[in-house]
Amino acid sequence: MERMTEQRRVILEEIRSLKTHPSADELYKQVRKRLPRISLGTVYRNLETLAKKGTVRKLEVAGTQKRFDGRIDHHHHLKCEKCSRIEDIEIEPLDVIRKLEKKLPGYVITNYRLEFEGLCPQCSKAAKNDKESGADND
């Protein structure tokens, strides 16, 4: 069992304080405010270790940089297609899972991941403003 170093403790505290699902680079900038001498490589290695231990969740969305979530309970995400912002969403599609298990006799679903994509409020507003101003009409 690996020990909880000061660097790992600070990284964990910072990721748990953020609701933005930061990339390692973004978290590195935040952690450096508390540990100015920490390296980006140290943040990366510690995030990977914390993810392997199940202390943080690694979000690997196709076509985007890995992001990390300090919240490890089962929950779902909504990703902005434009700026890649990720938000937690609170839904439980258990009825769908139960129906699926009935249609697939013998299978036991032990886990699932549900991701939604769309536009965050800022990108949606910007797209609407662009459309109204005729920016899309080249």
N, CA, C and O atoms as a GROMACS GRO file, in nm:
protein
  552
    1MET      N    1   0.084  -0.119   0.000
    1MET     CA    2   0.000   0.000   0.000
    1MET      C    3   0.088   0.125   0.000
    1MET      O    4   0.179   0.138   0.082
    2GLU      N    5   0.061   0.215  -0.091
    2GLU     CA    6   0.140   0.336  -0.099
    2GLU      C    7   0.094   0.436   0.005
    2GLU      O    8  -0.025   0.447   0.036
    3ARG      N    9   0.190   0.509   0.060
    3ARG     CA   10   0.154   0.603   0.165
    3ARG      C   11   0.101   0.733   0.105
    3ARG      O   12   0.121   0.763  -0.013
    4MET      N   13   0.031   0.809   0.189
    4MET     CA   14  -0.027   0.936   0.147
    4MET      C   15   0.078   1.044   0.172
    4MET      O   16   0.090   1.097   0.282
    5THR      N   17   0.154   1.077   0.067
    5THR     CA   18   0.255   1.182   0.078
    5THR      C   19   0.186   1.318   0.086
    5THR      O   20   0.067   1.330   0.057
    6GLU      N   21   0.260   1.419   0.125
    6GLU     CA   22   0.203   1.554   0.131
    6GLU      C   23   0.157   1.598  -0.008
    6GLU      O   24   0.050   1.658  -0.022
    7GLN      N   25   0.236   1.568  -0.109
    7GLN     CA   26   0.198   1.606  -0.245
    7GLN      C   27   0.068   1.537  -0.285
    7GLN      O   28  -0.022   1.602  -0.341
    8ARG      N   29   0.056   1.408  -0.258
    8ARG     CA   30  -0.064   1.334  -0.294
    8ARG      C   31  -0.185   1.388  -0.216
    8ARG      O   32  -0.295   1.399  -0.271
    9ARG      N   33  -0.165   1.420  -0.089
    9ARG     CA   34  -0.272   1.473  -0.006
    9ARG      C   35  -0.323   1.606  -0.062
    9ARG      O   36  -0.444   1.628  -0.070
   10VAL      N   37  -0.231   1.696  -0.100
   10VAL     CA   38  -0.269   1.827  -0.154
   10VAL      C   39  -0.342   1.810  -0.288
   10VAL      O   40  -0.442   1.876  -0.314
   11ILE      N   41  -0.291   1.722  -0.373
   11ILE     CA   42  -0.356   1.695  -0.502
   11ILE      C   43  -0.498   1.646  -0.479
   11ILE      O   44  -0.591   1.692  -0.544
   12LEU      N   45  -0.515   1.552  -0.386
   12LEU     CA   46  -0.647   1.499  -0.356
   12LEU      C   47  -0.739   1.607  -0.300
   12LEU      O   48  -0.856   1.616  -0.339
   13GLU      N   49  -0.689   1.688  -0.209
   13GLU     CA   50  -0.770   1.797  -0.153
   13GLU      C   51  -0.814   1.893  -0.262
   13GLU      O   52  -0.930   1.935  -0.265
   14GLU      N   53  -0.723   1.928  -0.350
   14GLU     CA   54  -0.756   2.025  -0.456
   14GLU      C   55  -0.857   1.968  -0.555
   14GLU      O   56  -0.952   2.037  -0.592
   15ILE      N   57  -0.839   1.844  -0.597
   15ILE     CA   58  -0.933   1.787  -0.694
   15ILE      C   59  -1.071   1.772  -0.632
   15ILE      O   60  -1.173   1.790  -0.700
   16ARG      N   61  -1.076   1.740  -0.504
   16ARG     CA   62  -1.206   1.727  -0.437
   16ARG      C   63  -1.273   1.862  -0.416
   16ARG      O   64  -1.395   1.868  -0.400
   17SER      N   65  -1.195   1.969  -0.415
   17SER     CA   66  -1.253   2.103  -0.397
   17SER      C   67  -1.308   2.161  -0.528
   17SER      O   68  -1.384   2.258  -0.527
   18LEU      N   69  -1.269   2.101  -0.641
   18LEU     CA   70  -1.309   2.151  -0.772
   18LEU      C   71  -1.428   2.073  -0.827
   18LEU      O   72  -1.436   1.952  -0.808
   19LYS      N   73  -1.517   2.141  -0.892
   19LYS     CA   74  -1.632   2.075  -0.956
   19LYS      C   75  -1.617   2.077  -1.108
   19LYS      O   76  -1.711   2.047  -1.181
   20THR      N   77  -1.498   2.114  -1.156
   20THR     CA   78  -1.476   2.138  -1.298
   20THR      C   79  -1.420   2.018  -1.374
   20THR      O   80  -1.403   2.025  -1.496
   21HIS      N   81  -1.390   1.908  -1.304
   21HIS     CA   82  -1.333   1.790  -1.370
   21HIS      C   83  -1.205   1.830  -1.445
   21HIS      O   84  -1.200   1.818  -1.568
   22PRO      N   85  -1.104   1.876  -1.373
   22PRO     CA   86  -0.985   1.932  -1.438
   22PRO      C   87  -0.898   1.829  -1.509
   22PRO      O   88  -0.900   1.710  -1.476
   23SER      N   89  -0.824   1.877  -1.607
   23SER     CA   90  -0.717   1.797  -1.667
   23SER      C   91  -0.600   1.802  -1.569
   23SER      O   92  -0.600   1.881  -1.475
   24ALA      N   93  -0.500   1.718  -1.592
   24ALA     CA   94  -0.381   1.720  -1.506
   24ALA      C   95  -0.313   1.857  -1.513
   24ALA      O   96  -0.265   1.907  -1.411
   25ASP      N   97  -0.310   1.917  -1.631
   25ASP     CA   98  -0.248   2.050  -1.647
   25ASP      C   99  -0.322   2.155  -1.563
   25ASP      O  100  -0.259   2.237  -1.496
   26GLU      N  101  -0.454   2.151  -1.568
   26GLU     CA  102  -0.534   2.248  -1.492
   26GLU      C  103  -0.515   2.227  -1.342
   26GLU      O  104  -0.503   2.323  -1.266
   27LEU      N  105  -0.513   2.101  -1.299
   27LEU     CA  106  -0.494   2.072  -1.158
   27LEU      C  107  -0.354   2.113  -1.113
   27LEU      O  108  -0.336   2.161  -1.002
   28TYR      N  109  -0.256   2.093  -1.199
   28TYR     CA  110  -0.118   2.132  -1.170
   28TYR      C  111  -0.111   2.282  -1.137
   28TYR      O  112  -0.045   2.321  -1.041
   29LYS      N  113  -0.179   2.364  -1.216
   29LYS     CA  114  -0.179   2.509  -1.190
   29LYS      C  115  -0.239   2.541  -1.054
   29LYS      O  116  -0.192   2.630  -0.984
   30GLN      N  117  -0.342   2.468  -1.016
   30GLN     CA  118  -0.408   2.488  -0.888
   30GLN      C  119  -0.318   2.441  -0.772
   30GLN      O  120  -0.304   2.510  -0.671
   31VAL      N  121  -0.258   2.324  -0.787
   31VAL     CA  122  -0.174   2.266  -0.682
   31VAL      C  123  -0.050   2.351  -0.660
   31VAL      O  124  -0.002   2.362  -0.547
   32ARG      N  125   0.003   2.412  -0.765
   32ARG     CA  126   0.125   2.494  -0.753
   32ARG      C  127   0.104   2.615  -0.664
   32ARG      O  128   0.201   2.670  -0.611
   33LYS      N  129  -0.019   2.658  -0.645
   33LYS     CA  130  -0.046   2.769  -0.552
   33LYS      C  131  -0.011   2.728  -0.409
   33LYS      O  132   0.027   2.812  -0.327
   34ARG      N  133  -0.025   2.599  -0.379
   34ARG     CA  134   0.007   2.548  -0.246
   34ARG      C  135   0.144   2.484  -0.238
   34ARG      O  136   0.210   2.489  -0.134
   35LEU      N  137   0.186   2.424  -0.347
   35LEU     CA  138   0.317   2.356  -0.353
   35LEU      C  139   0.393   2.410  -0.475
   35LEU      O  140   0.397   2.343  -0.579
   36PRO      N  141   0.454   2.527  -0.464
   36PRO     CA  142   0.516   2.591  -0.580
   36PRO      C  143   0.625   2.510  -0.649
   36PRO      O  144   0.653   2.532  -0.767
   37ARG      N  145   0.688   2.415  -0.578
   37ARG     CA  146   0.799   2.339  -0.637
   37ARG      C  147   0.756   2.206  -0.697
   37ARG      O  148   0.840   2.131  -0.745
   38ILE      N  149   0.626   2.176  -0.697
   38ILE     CA  150   0.580   2.049  -0.753
   38ILE      C  151   0.592   2.050  -0.905
   38ILE      O  152   0.572   2.154  -0.968
   39SER      N  153   0.624   1.936  -0.963
   39SER     CA  154   0.637   1.929  -1.109
   39SER      C  155   0.508   1.874  -1.170
   39SER      O  156   0.428   1.809  -1.104
   40LEU      N  157   0.490   1.903  -1.298
   40LEU     CA  158   0.375   1.852  -1.371
   40LEU      C  159   0.378   1.699  -1.373
   40LEU      O  160   0.274   1.634  -1.359
   41GLY      N  161   0.496   1.641  -1.390
   41GLY     CA  162   0.510   1.496  -1.390
   41GLY      C  163   0.465   1.433  -1.258
   41GLY      O  164   0.405   1.326  -1.257
   42THR      N  165   0.493   1.500  -1.148
   42THR     CA  166   0.451   1.450  -1.017
   42THR      C  167   0.300   1.451  -1.006
   42THR      O  168   0.241   1.358  -0.952
   43VAL      N  169   0.237   1.555  -1.058
   43VAL     CA  170   0.090   1.562  -1.056
   43VAL      C  171   0.033   1.450  -1.141
   43VAL      O  172  -0.059   1.381  -1.098
   44TYR      N  173   0.086   1.430  -1.261
   44TYR     CA  174   0.040   1.322  -1.348
   44TYR      C  175   0.052   1.185  -1.280
   44TYR      O  176  -0.044   1.108  -1.276
   45ARG      N  177   0.170   1.156  -1.227
   45ARG     CA  178   0.192   1.026  -1.162
   45ARG      C  179   0.098   1.004  -1.044
   45ARG      O  180   0.042   0.896  -1.027
   46ASN      N  181   0.081   1.107  -0.962
   46ASN     CA  182  -0.006   1.094  -0.846
   46ASN      C  183  -0.152   1.079  -0.887
   46ASN      O  184  -0.226   1.004  -0.823
   47LEU      N  185  -0.194   1.148  -0.990
   47LEU     CA  186  -0.331   1.131  -1.038
   47LEU      C  187  -0.354   0.988  -1.088
   47LEU      O  188  -0.458   0.928  -1.059
   48GLU      N  189  -0.260   0.934  -1.161
   48GLU     CA  190  -0.271   0.796  -1.209
   48GLU      C  191  -0.277   0.699  -1.092
   48GLU      O  192  -0.357   0.605  -1.093
   49THR      N  193  -0.194   0.722  -0.991
   49THR     CA  194  -0.194   0.635  -0.872
   49THR      C  195  -0.328   0.645  -0.800
   49THR      O  196  -0.386   0.543  -0.762
   50LEU      N  197  -0.378   0.768  -0.780
   50LEU     CA  198  -0.506   0.788  -0.712
   50LEU      C  199  -0.620   0.724  -0.791
   50LEU      O  200  -0.714   0.670  -0.732
   51ALA      N  201  -0.613   0.732  -0.924
   51ALA     CA  202  -0.717   0.671  -1.008
   51ALA      C  203  -0.712   0.518  -0.997
   51ALA      O  204  -0.817   0.454  -0.987
   52LYS      N  205  -0.593   0.460  -0.998
   52LYS     CA  206  -0.579   0.315  -0.986
   52LYS      C  207  -0.631   0.265  -0.851
   52LYS      O  208  -0.688   0.156  -0.842
   53LYS      N  209  -0.612   0.346  -0.746
   53LYS     CA  210  -0.658   0.308  -0.613
   53LYS      C  211  -0.808   0.333  -0.596
   53LYS      O  212  -0.868   0.288  -0.498
   54GLY      N  213  -0.869   0.404  -0.693
   54GLY     CA  214  -1.012   0.433  -0.682
   54GLY      C  215  -1.044   0.553  -0.596
   54GLY      O  216  -1.159   0.572  -0.556
   55THR      N  217  -0.943   0.633  -0.566
   55THR     CA  218  -0.961   0.752  -0.482
   55THR      C  219  -1.012   0.869  -0.563
   55THR      O  220  -1.081   0.956  -0.510
   56VAL      N  221  -0.978   0.873  -0.691
   56VAL     CA  222  -1.033   0.970  -0.786
   56VAL      C  223  -1.078   0.892  -0.909
   56VAL      O  224  -1.039   0.777  -0.929
   57ARG      N  225  -1.158   0.955  -0.990
   57ARG     CA  226  -1.206   0.890  -1.112
   57ARG      C  227  -1.140   0.957  -1.233
   57ARG      O  228  -1.136   1.079  -1.244
   58LYS      N  229  -1.087   0.872  -1.323
   58LYS     CA  230  -1.028   0.924  -1.447
   58LYS      C  231  -1.136   0.920  -1.554
   58LYS      O  232  -1.198   0.815  -1.578
   59LEU      N  233  -1.160   1.034  -1.617
   59LEU     CA  234  -1.260   1.044  -1.723
   59LEU      C  235  -1.187   1.047  -1.856
   59LEU      O  236  -1.114   1.142  -1.884
   60GLU      N  237  -1.206   0.945  -1.936
   60GLU     CA  238  -1.141   0.938  -2.066
   60GLU      C  239  -1.249   0.945  -2.172
   60GLU      O  240  -1.305   0.843  -2.212
   61VAL      N  241  -1.278   1.066  -2.216
   61VAL     CA  242  -1.379   1.088  -2.318
   61VAL      C  243  -1.307   1.093  -2.452
   61VAL      O  244  -1.209   1.165  -2.467
   62ALA      N  245  -1.356   1.019  -2.548
   62ALA     CA  246  -1.291   1.012  -2.680
   62ALA      C  247  -1.265   1.150  -2.737
   62ALA      O  248  -1.353   1.237  -2.736
   63GLY      N  249  -1.144   1.170  -2.786
   63GLY     CA  250  -1.110   1.295  -2.854
   63GLY      C  251  -1.078   1.411  -2.761
   63GLY      O  252  -1.060   1.523  -2.808
   64THR      N  253  -1.071   1.387  -2.630
   64THR     CA  254  -1.038   1.496  -2.539
   64THR      C  255  -0.928   1.453  -2.444
   64THR      O  256  -0.899   1.334  -2.429
   65GLN      N  257  -0.868   1.552  -2.380
   65GLN     CA  258  -0.765   1.528  -2.281
   65GLN      C  259  -0.828   1.457  -2.160
   65GLN      O  260  -0.943   1.484  -2.126
   66LYS      N  261  -0.754   1.368  -2.095
   66LYS     CA  262  -0.804   1.302  -1.975
   66LYS      C  263  -0.840   1.407  -1.872
   66LYS      O  264  -0.769   1.506  -1.854
   67ARG      N  265  -0.949   1.384  -1.805
   67ARG     CA  266  -0.992   1.471  -1.695
   67ARG      C  267  -1.010   1.385  -1.572
   67ARG      O  268  -1.024   1.263  -1.582
   68PHE      N  269  -1.011   1.449  -1.458
   68PHE     CA  270  -1.020   1.376  -1.333
   68PHE      C  271  -1.132   1.432  -1.248
   68PHE      O  272  -1.163   1.551  -1.252
   69ASP      N  273  -1.193   1.342  -1.171
   69ASP     CA  274  -1.309   1.376  -1.090
   69ASP      C  275  -1.281   1.332  -0.947
   69ASP      O  276  -1.251   1.215  -0.922
   70GLY      N  277  -1.290   1.426  -0.853
   70GLY     CA  278  -1.270   1.393  -0.713
   70GLY      C  279  -1.389   1.322  -0.652
   70GLY      O  280  -1.380   1.269  -0.541
   71ARG      N  281  -1.497   1.322  -0.723
   71ARG     CA  282  -1.620   1.257  -0.675
   71ARG      C  283  -1.623   1.115  -0.732
   71ARG      O  284  -1.631   1.097  -0.853
   72ILE      N  285  -1.618   1.015  -0.645
   72ILE     CA  286  -1.606   0.877  -0.692
   72ILE      C  287  -1.736   0.798  -0.680
   72ILE      O  288  -1.741   0.682  -0.721
   73ASP      N  289  -1.842   0.859  -0.626
   73ASP     CA  290  -1.969   0.787  -0.622
   73ASP      C  291  -2.022   0.773  -0.764
   73ASP      O  292  -1.980   0.845  -0.854
   74HIS      N  293  -2.114   0.680  -0.784
   74HIS     CA  294  -2.167   0.655  -0.918
   74HIS      C  295  -2.254   0.774  -0.961
   74HIS      O  296  -2.356   0.803  -0.899
   75HIS      N  297  -2.211   0.842  -1.066
   75HIS     CA  298  -2.287   0.954  -1.121
   75HIS      C  299  -2.251   0.969  -1.268
   75HIS      O  300  -2.161   0.902  -1.318
   76HIS      N  301  -2.322   1.056  -1.336
   76HIS     CA  302  -2.308   1.071  -1.481
   76HIS      C  303  -2.263   1.212  -1.517
   76HIS      O  304  -2.263   1.302  -1.432
   77HIS      N  305  -2.226   1.230  -1.642
   77HIS     CA  306  -2.169   1.357  -1.686
   77HIS      C  307  -2.234   1.408  -1.814
   77HIS      O  308  -2.288   1.332  -1.894
   78LEU      N  309  -2.226   1.538  -1.830
   78LEU     CA  310  -2.266   1.607  -1.952
   78LEU      C  311  -2.144   1.686  -1.998
   78LEU      O  312  -2.090   1.768  -1.923
   79LYS      N  313  -2.100   1.661  -2.122
   79LYS     CA  314  -1.981   1.727  -2.177
   79LYS      C  315  -2.021   1.827  -2.284
   79LYS      O  316  -2.098   1.795  -2.375
   80CYS      N  317  -1.968   1.949  -2.274
   80CYS     CA  318  -1.992   2.050  -2.376
   80CYS      C  319  -1.911   2.015  -2.500
   80CYS      O  320  -1.790   1.993  -2.493
   81GLU      N  321  -1.979   2.010  -2.615
   81GLU     CA  322  -1.913   1.975  -2.742
   81GLU      C  323  -1.815   2.082  -2.788
   81GLU      O  324  -1.723   2.054  -2.864
   82LYS      N  325  -1.835   2.206  -2.742
   82LYS     CA  326  -1.751   2.316  -2.789
   82LYS      C  327  -1.629   2.339  -2.701
   82LYS      O  328  -1.516   2.340  -2.750
   83CYS      N  329  -1.650   2.356  -2.569
   83CYS     CA  330  -1.538   2.391  -2.481
   83CYS      C  331  -1.489   2.274  -2.395
   83CYS      O  332  -1.392   2.288  -2.321
   84SER      N  333  -1.554   2.158  -2.405
   84SER     CA  334  -1.520   2.035  -2.332
   84SER      C  335  -1.545   2.043  -2.182
   84SER      O  336  -1.498   1.957  -2.108
   85ARG      N  337  -1.616   2.144  -2.136
   85ARG     CA  338  -1.654   2.152  -1.995
   85ARG      C  339  -1.737   2.029  -1.960
   85ARG      O  340  -1.819   1.984  -2.040
   86ILE      N  341  -1.716   1.974  -1.841
   86ILE     CA  342  -1.789   1.856  -1.796
   86ILE      C  343  -1.864   1.890  -1.668
   86ILE      O  344  -1.807   1.944  -1.574
   87GLU      N  345  -1.993   1.858  -1.666
   87GLU     CA  346  -2.077   1.882  -1.549
   87GLU      C  347  -2.129   1.749  -1.498
   87GLU      O  348  -2.152   1.656  -1.575
   88ASP      N  349  -2.147   1.740  -1.366
   88ASP     CA  350  -2.213   1.624  -1.308
   88ASP      C  351  -2.363   1.637  -1.332
   88ASP      O  352  -2.417   1.748  -1.325
   89ILE      N  353  -2.430   1.526  -1.360
   89ILE     CA  354  -2.576   1.527  -1.368
   89ILE      C  355  -2.629   1.416  -1.280
   89ILE      O  356  -2.569   1.309  -1.268
   90GLU      N  357  -2.741   1.442  -1.219
   90GLU     CA  358  -2.799   1.349  -1.124
   90GLU      C  359  -2.922   1.282  -1.184
   90GLU      O  360  -3.032   1.338  -1.182
   91ILE      N  361  -2.903   1.163  -1.239
   91ILE     CA  362  -3.015   1.083  -1.288
   91ILE      C  363  -2.984   0.937  -1.258
   91ILE      O  364  -2.868   0.899  -1.243
   92GLU      N  365  -3.085   0.858  -1.250
   92GLU     CA  366  -3.066   0.715  -1.227
   92GLU      C  367  -3.152   0.637  -1.327
   92GLU      O  368  -3.271   0.617  -1.302
   93PRO      N  369  -3.095   0.593  -1.438
   93PRO     CA  370  -3.170   0.520  -1.540
   93PRO      C  371  -3.184   0.371  -1.508
   93PRO      O  372  -3.161   0.287  -1.594
   94LEU      N  373  -3.222   0.340  -1.384
   94LEU     CA  374  -3.229   0.200  -1.344
   94LEU      C  375  -3.334   0.120  -1.420
   94LEU      O  376  -3.314   0.001  -1.444
   95ASP      N  377  -3.444   0.183  -1.458
   95ASP     CA  378  -3.547   0.110  -1.533
   95ASP      C  379  -3.492   0.055  -1.664
   95ASP      O  380  -3.524  -0.058  -1.702
   96VAL      N  381  -3.411   0.132  -1.731
   96VAL     CA  382  -3.351   0.089  -1.858
   96VAL      C  383  -3.260  -0.031  -1.833
   96VAL      O  384  -3.260  -0.126  -1.911
   97ILE      N  385  -3.183  -0.027  -1.727
   97ILE     CA  386  -3.091  -0.138  -1.696
   97ILE      C  387  -3.170  -0.265  -1.663
   97ILE      O  388  -3.135  -0.373  -1.709
   98ARG      N  389  -3.274  -0.250  -1.585
   98ARG     CA  390  -3.355  -0.368  -1.551
   98ARG      C  391  -3.418  -0.430  -1.676
   98ARG      O  392  -3.421  -0.552  -1.690
   99LYS      N  393  -3.468  -0.345  -1.768
   99LYS     CA  394  -3.526  -0.396  -1.892
   99LYS      C  395  -3.419  -0.467  -1.976
   99LYS      O  396  -3.445  -0.572  -2.035
  100LEU      N  397  -3.301  -0.410  -1.980
  100LEU     CA  398  -3.191  -0.468  -2.057
  100LEU      C  399  -3.154  -0.605  -2.000
  100LEU      O  400  -3.131  -0.700  -2.076
  101GLU      N  401  -3.147  -0.616  -1.868
  101GLU     CA  402  -3.115  -0.746  -1.807
  101GLU      C  403  -3.220  -0.851  -1.841
  101GLU      O  404  -3.186  -0.968  -1.860
  102LYS      N  405  -3.347  -0.810  -1.850
  102LYS     CA  406  -3.453  -0.904  -1.886
  102LYS      C  407  -3.439  -0.951  -2.031
  102LYS      O  408  -3.471  -1.066  -2.062
  103LYS      N  409  -3.391  -0.862  -2.118
  103LYS     CA  410  -3.376  -0.896  -2.259
  103LYS      C  411  -3.250  -0.980  -2.285
  103LYS      O  412  -3.237  -1.043  -2.390
  104LEU      N  413  -3.158  -0.979  -2.190
  104LEU     CA  414  -3.032  -1.053  -2.205
  104LEU      C  415  -3.020  -1.156  -2.092
  104LEU      O  416  -2.941  -1.137  -1.999
  105PRO      N  417  -3.097  -1.263  -2.100
  105PRO     CA  418  -3.096  -1.364  -1.993
  105PRO      C  419  -2.955  -1.416  -1.967
  105PRO      O  420  -2.878  -1.443  -2.059
  106GLY      N  421  -2.924  -1.429  -1.840
  106GLY     CA  422  -2.793  -1.481  -1.802
  106GLY      C  423  -2.689  -1.374  -1.778
  106GLY      O  424  -2.589  -1.399  -1.710
  107TYR      N  425  -2.710  -1.255  -1.832
  107TYR     CA  426  -2.616  -1.146  -1.811
  107TYR      C  427  -2.648  -1.076  -1.679
  107TYR      O  428  -2.764  -1.062  -1.642
  108VAL      N  429  -2.545  -1.032  -1.611
  108VAL     CA  430  -2.561  -0.950  -1.491
  108VAL      C  431  -2.482  -0.822  -1.516
  108VAL      O  432  -2.359  -0.826  -1.528
  109ILE      N  433  -2.551  -0.712  -1.522
  109ILE     CA  434  -2.484  -0.583  -1.543
  109ILE      C  435  -2.430  -0.537  -1.409
  109ILE      O  436  -2.505  -0.519  -1.313
  110THR      N  437  -2.300  -0.518  -1.403
  110THR     CA  438  -2.236  -0.478  -1.278
  110THR      C  439  -2.198  -0.330  -1.273
  110THR      O  440  -2.174  -0.275  -1.166
  111ASN      N  441  -2.194  -0.267  -1.387
  111ASN     CA  442  -2.158  -0.125  -1.391
  111ASN      C  443  -2.201  -0.070  -1.526
  111ASN      O  444  -2.219  -0.144  -1.622
  112TYR      N  445  -2.216   0.060  -1.532
  112TYR     CA  446  -2.245   0.126  -1.658
  112TYR      C  447  -2.199   0.271  -1.651
  112TYR      O  448  -2.181   0.326  -1.542
  113ARG      N  449  -2.181   0.331  -1.767
  113ARG     CA  450  -2.141   0.471  -1.776
  113ARG      C  451  -2.232   0.536  -1.879
  113ARG      O  452  -2.251   0.484  -1.989
  114LEU      N  453  -2.288   0.647  -1.841
  114LEU     CA  454  -2.380   0.718  -1.927
  114LEU      C  455  -2.327   0.860  -1.944
  114LEU      O  456  -2.310   0.932  -1.846
  115GLU      N  457  -2.300   0.900  -2.068
  115GLU     CA  458  -2.249   1.034  -2.096
  115GLU      C  459  -2.341   1.104  -2.194
  115GLU      O  460  -2.391   1.045  -2.289
  116PHE      N  461  -2.362   1.231  -2.167
  116PHE     CA  462  -2.440   1.315  -2.256
  116PHE      C  463  -2.347   1.420  -2.313
  116PHE      O  464  -2.250   1.460  -2.249
  117GLU      N  465  -2.378   1.466  -2.434
  117GLU     CA  466  -2.303   1.575  -2.496
  117GLU      C  467  -2.400   1.682  -2.540
  117GLU      O  468  -2.513   1.652  -2.577
  118GLY      N  469  -2.358   1.804  -2.535
  118GLY     CA  470  -2.439   1.918  -2.574
  118GLY      C  471  -2.356   2.044  -2.561
  118GLY      O  472  -2.233   2.039  -2.574
  119LEU      N  473  -2.421   2.156  -2.535
  119LEU     CA  474  -2.351   2.283  -2.516
  119LEU      C  475  -2.375   2.333  -2.374
  119LEU      O  476  -2.488   2.330  -2.326
  120CYS      N  477  -2.269   2.380  -2.308
  120CYS     CA  478  -2.283   2.439  -2.176
  120CYS      C  479  -2.354   2.574  -2.191
  120CYS      O  480  -2.365   2.624  -2.302
  121PRO      N  481  -2.401   2.634  -2.082
  121PRO     CA  482  -2.474   2.761  -2.093
  121PRO      C  483  -2.395   2.872  -2.165
  121PRO      O  484  -2.452   2.947  -2.244
  122GLN      N  485  -2.264   2.882  -2.137
  122GLN     CA  486  -2.184   2.987  -2.202
  122GLN      C  487  -2.172   2.965  -2.352
  122GLN      O  488  -2.190   3.058  -2.430
  123CYS      N  489  -2.143   2.842  -2.393
  123CYS     CA  490  -2.128   2.812  -2.535
  123CYS      C  491  -2.262   2.820  -2.607
  123CYS      O  492  -2.268   2.864  -2.722
  124SER      N  493  -2.369   2.779  -2.542
  124SER     CA  494  -2.502   2.788  -2.600
  124SER      C  495  -2.542   2.933  -2.624
  124SER      O  496  -2.597   2.967  -2.729
  125LYS      N  497  -2.513   3.018  -2.526
  125LYS     CA  498  -2.544   3.161  -2.539
  125LYS      C  499  -2.460   3.224  -2.652
  125LYS      O  500  -2.512   3.303  -2.731
  126ALA      N  501  -2.333   3.189  -2.657
  126ALA     CA  502  -2.246   3.242  -2.762
  126ALA      C  503  -2.293   3.197  -2.900
  126ALA      O  504  -2.293   3.277  -2.994
  127ALA      N  505  -2.334   3.070  -2.912
  127ALA     CA  506  -2.384   3.019  -3.040
  127ALA      C  507  -2.512   3.091  -3.081
  127ALA      O  508  -2.531   3.123  -3.198
  128LYS      N  509  -2.598   3.115  -2.985
  128LYS     CA  510  -2.723   3.186  -3.013
  128LYS      C  511  -2.694   3.329  -3.057
  128LYS      O  512  -2.754   3.379  -3.152
  129ASN      N  513  -2.601   3.397  -2.988
  129ASN     CA  514  -2.564   3.533  -3.024
  129ASN      C  515  -2.500   3.539  -3.162
  129ASN      O  516  -2.526   3.632  -3.239
  130ASP      N  517  -2.415   3.440  -3.194
  130ASP     CA  518  -2.353   3.434  -3.326
  130ASP      C  519  -2.458   3.418  -3.435
  130ASP      O  520  -2.452   3.483  -3.539
  131LYS      N  521  -2.555   3.331  -3.408
  131LYS     CA  522  -2.662   3.307  -3.506
  131LYS      C  523  -2.747   3.431  -3.528
  131LYS      O  524  -2.782   3.465  -3.641
  132GLU      N  525  -2.780   3.499  -3.416
  132GLU     CA  526  -2.863   3.621  -3.427
  132GLU      C  527  -2.790   3.735  -3.495
  132GLU      O  528  -2.853   3.818  -3.562
  133SER      N  529  -2.657   3.740  -3.479
  133SER     CA  530  -2.580   3.849  -3.541
  133SER      C  531  -2.542   3.817  -3.685
  133SER      O  532  -2.486   3.902  -3.755
  134GLY      N  533  -2.573   3.696  -3.730
  134GLY     CA  534  -2.544   3.657  -3.866
  134GLY      C  535  -2.403   3.608  -3.885
  134GLY      O  536  -2.356   3.597  -3.999
  135ALA      N  537  -2.333   3.578  -3.777
  135ALA     CA  538  -2.194   3.530  -3.786
  135ALA      C  539  -2.186   3.397  -3.861
  135ALA      O  540  -2.081   3.366  -3.919
  136ASP      N  541  -2.292   3.319  -3.861
  136ASP     CA  542  -2.291   3.191  -3.933
  136ASP      C  543  -2.320   3.206  -4.081
  136ASP      O  544  -2.307   3.110  -4.156
  137ASN      N  545  -2.358   3.322  -4.123
  137ASN     CA  546  -2.396   3.344  -4.262
  137ASN      C  547  -2.281   3.402  -4.342
  137ASN      O  548  -2.285   3.519  -4.381
  138ASP      N  549  -2.180   3.324  -4.366
  138ASP     CA  550  -2.062   3.371  -4.443
  138ASP      C  551  -2.090   3.375  -4.590
  138ASP      O  552  -2.003   3.412  -4.668
   0.00000   0.00000   0.00000
